[in-house]
Amino acid sequence: MPIMAVLPCCSPSDAHGSISFDSCPFFFPGPFMSDIITRFAPSPTGYLHIGGARTALFNWLFARANDGKFLLRVEDTDRARSTSEATQAILDGMAWLGLDHDDEVYYQSKNAARHAQIAHSLLQSGGAYRCYMTPDEVTAEREAAREEGRLFCSPWREKEADDAPENKPCVIRLKAPREGETVIDDQVQGTVTFANTALDDLILLRADGTPTYMLAVVVDDHDMCVSHVIRGDDHLVNAARQCLIYQALNWPAPIFAHIPLIHGPDGKKLSKRHGALGVEAYRDMGYLPEAMRNYLVRLGWAHGDMEIASTEELITVFSLAGINKAPARLDFDKMASINAHYLHRADNDRLAGLALDYMKGVKNWPINTAAEQRVRGAMEIIKKRAKTISDLAEQSYFLVRQRPIPLSGKTAKPLKGDAMPRLARLREVLQSQSDWQIEALDKGLKDFAETEEVGFGKVGQPLRAALSGGAPAPDLGTTCALLGKEETLARLNDALAANIA
């Protein structure tokens, strides 16, 4: 008989059959009940990579778009590989992306007793059985089944309990149906059918009494009253196996939506060389969280010709129907372009703080109070030249360079010929300049070049060397204005005192 994924009712009277909310110690009803409950369930064995971040975002958006709840479950049952550092990295990544979750964080390992209880209830109902096969016997049977083109089958499937050996370790296996089909009515992939002859008796409880992933996920999703399971399409087969557990327990299955994975720019499976990094790496590279949310949602989802949309706008239009079946490709140019859009419109004080944090923390540049004030005052102009916070820091370097600024080396060429005498005359002109606005400074510099009867480059090159030492900087009038009169004259005095001819 086909198993169809149906929306579970979240009413305490019928959502869990004979199991009440009181018997589900990790169910979080929160301040309200909702028809839509999604969850993000990462394993804390590493960072929150970009694919996981997109999965979390889709779940978060769907819940928020439907006035539902978004839950966070840390699937830490693999005690050998799960670490507190990885858990914290996931929590930090979620917080940076702005994906707030409802209720407390759920740790799967704390529910092990509940998982075992359900496995033993299946034993009592006949939906599972004890298997006493040794690892060597399992390996031999799997090889024989492969050679004969049949399904793995434990000899203990049909044996009576009286036949069980004493004091011998055993696992508990699901007694999966041997006939019929399991049908997943997936919201992204469409109707997907699995022959039950291809789904073997999976282990529910290991010999040491610990639950397997398959059992734990089903029990936790049920107890948390998850209505929609939105995850990568590499879990599609898992959905079929999990539906068999739901059927054996007589529990309604959630609605499934299996989203395509993210590929690299070359269309191949995403790897570290493509940018399969933790979200903290993108944060450290200078991307803004609102830009990352906008970029990630467009990796596999569309709404008309919408490219740029605020998170508030996305919440109003997001639906599972907009998710594509085809894998999305990572595009760093597009990511930078979207980030530039948000950066150019961001609050200047916020950007200055992020840029200064980058300068101090990543670049380790010593920055005094006066330099910090110059950076804060320059944001409206400097941000138009940048795409990321790291760009913003590099474009602001001329504002924070420590004096005296070298006039030779990798970033600056020595001043020769009549450059220094002309620079001395320019200093006097600038010192007498009363209007220190960009327009007035631009005019003053051009007038000086005309007075000197030289091209502007003869004036601009030595002035730029003195003011920035070869570091990126805007037009010279703008550079002088952003540095301020006192700092501009001080840097000119340093250059002249160096007496480089």
N, C-alpha and C positions, 0 to 999 in steps of 0.2 A: 504494500500500500504506500503510495507516495507520501513523503513528509513535506508539507508546505510550511514555509516560514510565515508566521502570522504575528500580528501585533499583540503583545501581552497586555492584559488588563492590569492596571496598577491598583485595583481595589483590594483592600486587605481581605475581603471575604472570599475572593475566588482567584486571585493572581497566582497563588502558590499551592493550590489544591488543599491538602490537609496540613500544610505547613503555614503557620501564622507568622506575622512579622516578629512576634515575641520570640519565636524559635530561630530567627535569622539575626544573630547578634551583630552582624556587620552591615545590616541594611540601614541606610541613612535617609529617612523620610524628609528631613530638613523642615523648613518652615512652610512648605507647601507641597502638594502632590501635583504631579504633572504627567500628561500623556506622553511627552517626549523626554526621554532620558538617554543621553549618550555618555560614552566613557572613552578615555584615552588610557591605554594599559601598557606602558613601556616596561621592558625588563631592565633593571639597573645593572647592566653588565658593561656599560660604556656611556658615552655622551649622548645627548639628544641630537641625532643627526637630522639633516634637512628633510629627509623623507618622513621621519617620525614627526617632525615639527609640522609638516603639511597635514598629516593625518590628524594630529591634535587640533589644528586649525579648522579642518573640515567638521570635525565633531563639535568644536566650540561654536562655530558659526551656525550649524544646523540647530543646535540647542537654543542659542540666543535668538535665531530667526523665528523659532516656534514657541517662544516663552517657556522653554524647557529647562532642564538641568544638565549640566556638564560635570561629570565626575572624573576624578583622577585616581587610577588604581596602579600601584607599583607592584608588578608581578615578580616578586623576589623569592619565589620558591626554589630557585636554583641557588642554594646557599654557597656552593663552591665558587660561583662566578659573580654573584651579586655583591656589590660593595657599597658602603655608605658614601664614598666619594662620587660614584656614578649616580646614586640616588640624588645627591645634592646637586650634581650637574644638571640632571633632568629638571629638578625643581627650579633651579636658577634660570635655565633656558626657558621654561614655561613663563616664569615671572618676567623675564626680559621681553618676551614676545607679547606680553599683556594678555595671556590666555588664563584668566582667573577661573578656578574651579569652584563648584558648589560643595559645601560640606567639607569634612576633613579628608585628608589623604588616606586612602584605603591601602593597607599593606596585605598582600595576598597571604604571606606566610603566617599571619596571625589567625587565619581561618582554616588551618590544616585539620583541626579536629572536626570541623563542619564538613570538609571534603571527605574525610574518612567515614564519617557518619553516613553520608549519602552513598558511598561505595558499598557499605555493609547493608544499607537498605535495599540496594539493587540485588545483593546476594539473596536476601530474604524473599524478594519478589520474583526471583528467577530471571532477572534481567542481566545477571552477571554470574560469574563462576570463579572458583579458585583454580589457578593453574600452577602445577608443581614442576613444570619443565625447568631443567637447568639451563644456564646460558648456552652450554654446548649443544643441548638438545634443540633449543630454539634456533640456533644457527644452522644445524643440520636440517631441520624441518623447513626453514626458509629457503635453503638451497635446493632441496628436493621439490618444493612447491614451484620455485622459479623454473627449474628444468622441465617440470611436468605441465607448466602453464596453468597452474591452479592457485587458489588462495591459500595462504598460510592457515593451518588448522591445528589447534591444540587438541591432543587426545583427551584432555580433561574436560572438554566442552560438554560432553554427554555423560560423564561418569557421575556416579552417586557420591554423596558426601561421605558415605561409609567407606569408600575406597581410598580416602585421603590418607597419606602416610603420616605418622606421628612425628612431630618436631622437625618437619622439613619445611624450609621457607617456601612461600608461595606468593604469587601476585594475584590481584583480582582483575579479571578481564571482562569487558562488556560482551554480552552474548548478542552479537550483531545479527540482524536478519540475513538469511541466505538468499532470499528471493525478493523480487520487486525492485523498486527504484527509490532513490532519495532525490527530491526535487527542491532546488533552491530558487525561489522567486526573487532574484537579486535586483536591487534598485538601480544598479549600474550595468551589470553584466547581462541582465535579462534572465530568462528561465534557463537554468543549468541543471542537467539531469545526470545523476551518477547511478550506475548499476550497483545494487547492493553486493553483488558477487565480487566487486572490486574493493570493498571496504571490509577489512578483516577485524578480528576481535581485539580492539586496542586495549592496552593496559590502563586501568583506572587508578589502581593503588599498587605501588611498588612493594617489593618483598620487605623493605624496611618500614613500611607503613606510610610512606610519604605519597601524596597525590601526584599524578601526572598533570601536565599542562592542560590536556584536553578536559579532564574532569574539573579541575580548579576553575577554568574559564567558564564552563557551563554553570557551575554552582554559584560563582560570584556574580555573573551577569544576571542570573535568576534572582539571587538574594538582593541585588542592588536595583532590581526591577528595570534593567536596561531595556529600552524599547527598540533602539537601533544600534547595530554593531557596524560601525564604519571603519574599515581598515584596508590594508593593502591586498591586492588580488592574489598575492602569494599565499593567502590564507583561505582561498576558495575551497580547496579540498578539505581543509580543517572544518569549514562550515558544514560540509556533508557529514563528517565524522561526529561533530558536535550535535548535529540534528538527531543522530541515532541515540545519543545520550538523552536528549530532551524527550524523545519518543519513549525510551525505556522508563523514564521518570514520570511520564504523562504530564510534562510541563510544556507550556507554549513556548515556541522559539521566538527570538527577537526577529525584527526585520533586518536583513543583511544588505550591505552596500559595500562591495569590494572595488576599491579604486585602483586604477593602474599605477604601476610604479614609476618613479622618475628615472630617466636615462641620462647619460652624459650627452654633451653636444654632438658626439659622433654616433649617437643612437644606440650605443652599447650600454650594458648594465653599469649603473652608477658606481664609481669607486673613488678612492681618495684622490687619485690623480685628476678626476673630474671635478672634485669639490664636495665629495661626500664627507663633509666635516661637521663638527658639532656647531650648534647655533652660536655658541660663544665665540667661535672663530670668526663668524660673520660680524658679530658685534665688535670684536677687536679689529676687524678690517675697516670698520667705520660705517657699517650700515645701520640705518634707523629701524626700530622695530615696526613702526607703522608701514614703512616701505617694504620690509620683508613680508609682512602680512599680505600686502597688496600683491607682491610678486608671487608668493607661494600659492595664493588662491587661484592665480591665473595659470598655474602649472596643472592643467587637467580639468579646469572648470571654466565655463564661459557664460556670459549673460549678454546676448546681443553683441554689440561692438564695444562694450565697456572694457577699457584698459586700465584707467586710473580711477580708483574709487576709494573713498575713505572707509574705515572699518564700519562706521555707522551706516553708510550706504550699502555696504556688502551685507550687513545683517538684514536689511530690508528686502534684498533680492535673492539671497542664497537659497538654493534648493538642490536636492540630490539629482534632479532631472538635468541640471546643467553640467554634471560630471561626464567627461568623455571616457570612452573605452580605451582609446589608444594611449600608450605611454607618453608622458610629457618629457621634453628635453630641457636640460639646464642651459640657460643662456646668460652668461655673465654680463654681456653688453646690455641686455634688457634689464637685468637686475640693477646695474649701475645707473641706467637711465631713469628707472622708476625711483631709485634712491635720490638722485639729483632733484627730481620733481619735488619730493617731500622736503629735502634739505633746503632748497631755495625758499620754501614757504614756512620753514620752522621758526620758532621763537629764537631771537638772537641771543638772549641770555642763556637759554638752554644749549644752543650750539656752542657758544663760547665756553661753557662749562665742560662740554664733551670734548672740545678741541684741546682745552687746557689739561684735562685729565689724560688725554692721549699724549700730549707733549711731555708731561711729567712722568706718566706711568710706563709708556711704551718707548718713547724717545729719550727719556731721562734728561731732558733739557732743563737746566736751572733757570727759573723764571722768578723775577722779583715783582713787587707789587705794581710798579710803574708799567712793566711789560705786560702784566696781566690786564691792566686797565686799557692798554692800547689794543690788545686782542678783543676785549669786550666792545670797545668802541668801533672796531673795524668790521664786525660781523656782517652788517647789512651789505657791505661792498664785497668782502672776501668770499662770502658764501656763494656768490654768483659765479665764481671761478672754480668751484669744487663740485665733486659728485659724491664724495664720502667724507666721513670725519677725518680719515687719514689725509685725504687731499686738503681738507680745511686746515689741518695742522701744518702741512708742508707749505701751503700758500701763506700761512701766517708766520712762518719762521723768521722772515725779515723783521717782524715786529718785536721779536724776543731775543734776537742775537745779542750776545754779550759784547760789550765794547772792551777794547778797540776791535773793530771788524777788520780782518786781514784783507789786504788789497792784492794778495797774490796767493797762489795755491790752486787746488782743484776747481774751486768755484769762482775765482776772480783773477783777472789778468793785471799785472802791474801797470801803473799809470806812467806814461812816458812823454817825452817832448814837452809841449806847452800845456799839457793837461793840468798839472799842479798849479801853475800860475793862473790859469783860467778858473780853476776851482776856487782859488783864493779870492778872485774878483767876484765870483758868483756868491761866495759866502757873504760878502759885504752887501750885495744886492738883497739877498734873502734876509739878512739881519735887519735891513731897513723896511722889509715888507710888512705892512700893517694888517692887510687882509689875508688871513691864512686859510681861506676856503679854496676848494679844488679849482674852481674856474679862475680865480685871481692868480693862483699859483701857476696854472697852465699858461696864462697870458704873460706872467712875469718871466717864466723860463723862455718862452718864445721871443719875447722882447729882448732878453739878454743875448740870445743867439744872434739876433739881427744886429744888435749893438756890436757884438764881437765879429760880425761879418763872417760867420761860419755856419755850416749846416748844423741842424739840431743835434745830430749824432756826436759832434765834437763837444757838445755840452752834456748831452745825456749819458754818454758812456762813463766819463769820470764821476759824474754825480751818482749814477746807479751803483758804481763800484763802491763809492764811499758810504752810501746809505744801506745797501743790502749785501755787499760782498759777493755778488753773483747769485744770491738766492732768488727764487721767483718773487716778483713783486709787480704791482699794477703800474699804470702809467705814472710818470714821475711826479706830476702835480698831485695825483691821488696818494702816492707813496709819501710825499712830504706832509700832506694833510693828515694822513693816518698816523704818522710818526709824531706829529706835533712839532711846533717850532723849536722848542727847547731841545728835543732829541735830535732833530734834523741838524741843527747847528752844532750840537755836541759831536755828532758823527763826522761832520765836515771838519771840525777842529782836530779830531783824531787823525783823519786822513792827512791833513796838512802837517800835523806834528810828526807823522811818520817820515815826512821829507823824502818820498819816493819820487824820483824824477825819471 
